Amino acid sequence: MKDLSYCRHQFPSLSRLGPDGQPLVYLDGPGGSQVPASVIQAIGDYYTHRNSNTHGQFVTSQESDAMIWQARTHMAAMLGSPDPSTISFGQNMTTLNFLLSQAIGRTLKPGDEVIVTDLDHDANVAPWLTLEDRGVVIRRVPVTSTAELDMDALRQLVNDKTRLVAVGWASNAVGTVNPLAEIRQLTAAQGAWMLVDAVHWAPHGVIDVEQLKPDFLLCSAYKFFGPHIGILYARPGLLESLPTLRVRPQSEAAPERMETGTLNHAALAGTIRAVEFLASFADEPSETLRNRLRQAMTHVYHYEHELAAKLYRGLSGLPDLKVWGPPVGAQDRAPTISFTVAGQSSETIARRLGEAGILAWDGDFYAMTVVDQLGLRGQGGLLRLGLAPYNTALEVERTIRTVEEIIRG
Ligand SMILES: Cc1ncc(COP(=O)(O)O)c(C=O)c1O
């Protein structure tokens, strides 16, 4: 396991002190990670040196065009796509998914079926529910008591009327990683599309669209050390088959076919640096960007998992505390540890942690259905701790100690 916490000095926000004079502990990454100086600087540099709209016959515009293409190239490398024109950008994942659902919806007929899951963030559910107005039937995959997808139910649901399965790579509420290879097989056998919400997974492990072969995959740069911007991978040729919402002068070809209006250029400049920040964890600087990212994300996975296992063990031993989701270690999992404490609301625990300088989210994080199905709404949902390469074993120990103090009153 390679210790990645050396990256801490690259994050200006990590030097901020909490109320007790100790550095803040950022365990709020699943809601948005911290941002390294290189990304912050790239955003400022864009406005300072290249700020322009696209397709002009002058230097700043030409540099902006080149920068946008580089952002596509970098994201393609991160997702394992050999073709940068498979990468479209948008305001955020939610907005891209709504645009996509409207475009796909216009190709569906009453009685066609779309499958969503009760484990997903609502950004991968609500856009598909809107298609009910067109007579599209929405089927829901329930979750088990261990917060995993009920795969028996899913196998029953996929049939020759299924047009699309919208599924998350990893749960932003409890860290479950879904069996995507099997879901790909099930959908492919019926000629249905598979759309993957990889927002929660993208900061934590390798993504390889060539291997998984999703039709669509979405993520968000602000979860992997970049700015607020959404990213869509679409299998070559697919966007051209969809009646996307477009102004008339807009290109009919991918990737621009999905992109309404002027993009957030400065955020794209930051996204390039965020991908390079991730790649910097690789051991072989001479390798291709794709190979460096694969190696880097493998390091990230192992580093975060060691921390997650420590956090999981420490919390599991505390009285009245229940950690939800699959155990750490036995299977693929995101390093996102969510728990409840009997008799205490998650909001109170989050506030007490906040007072101790430990930043953690409480609630349902928009993954409403899984929180409802686990019966946790009454106590204010979950308390979620998310790990990143800038977190350390000392921070994990401090967090376990503080949670114990809160429980013991
Ligand atoms: C799993 C998951 N999907 C989708 C989203 C929505 O992403 P965005 O904020 O880019 O719309 C989030 C945000 O937290 C998320 O965690």
The ligand as an SDF file (V2000), in Angstrom:
LIG
                    3D

 16 16  0  0  0  0  0  0  0  0999 V2000
  -23.9410    9.1450   -6.5930 C   0  0  0  0  0  0  0  0  0  0  0  0
  -24.2860   10.5350   -7.0130 C   0  0  0  0  0  0  0  0  0  0  0  0
  -24.9210   10.7240   -8.1670 N   0  0  0  0  0  0  0  0  0  0  0  0
  -25.2380   11.9460   -8.6070 C   0  0  0  0  0  0  0  0  0  0  0  0
  -24.9420   13.0610   -7.8730 C   0  0  0  0  0  0  0  0  0  0  0  0
  -25.3210   14.3920   -8.4060 C   0  0  0  0  0  0  0  0  0  0  0  0
  -24.1860   15.0030   -8.9630 O   0  0  0  0  0  0  0  0  0  0  0  0
  -24.1830   16.5190   -9.3700 P   0  0  0  0  0  0  0  0  0  0  0  0
  -24.0750   17.3270   -8.1300 O   0  0  0  0  0  0  0  0  0  0  0  0
  -22.9960   16.6620  -10.2730 O   0  0  0  0  0  0  0  0  0  0  0  0
  -25.4580   16.7930  -10.1050 O   0  0  0  0  0  0  0  0  0  0  0  0
  -24.2760   12.9230   -6.6540 C   0  0  0  0  0  0  0  0  0  0  0  0
  -23.9690   14.0910   -5.8270 C   0  0  0  0  0  0  0  0  0  0  0  0
  -23.7550   13.9950   -4.6500 O   0  0  0  0  0  0  0  0  0  0  0  0
  -23.9270   11.6270   -6.2150 C   0  0  0  0  0  0  0  0  0  0  0  0
  -23.2790   11.4180   -5.0620 O   0  0  0  0  0  0  0  0  0  0  0  0
  1  2  1  0
  2  3  1  0
  2 15  2  0
  3  4  2  0
  4  5  1  0
  5  6  1  0
  5 12  2  0
  6  7  1  0
  7  8  1  0
  8  9  2  0
  8 10  1  0
  8 11  1  0
 12 13  1  0
 12 15  1  0
 13 14  2  0
 15 16  1  0
M  END
$$$$
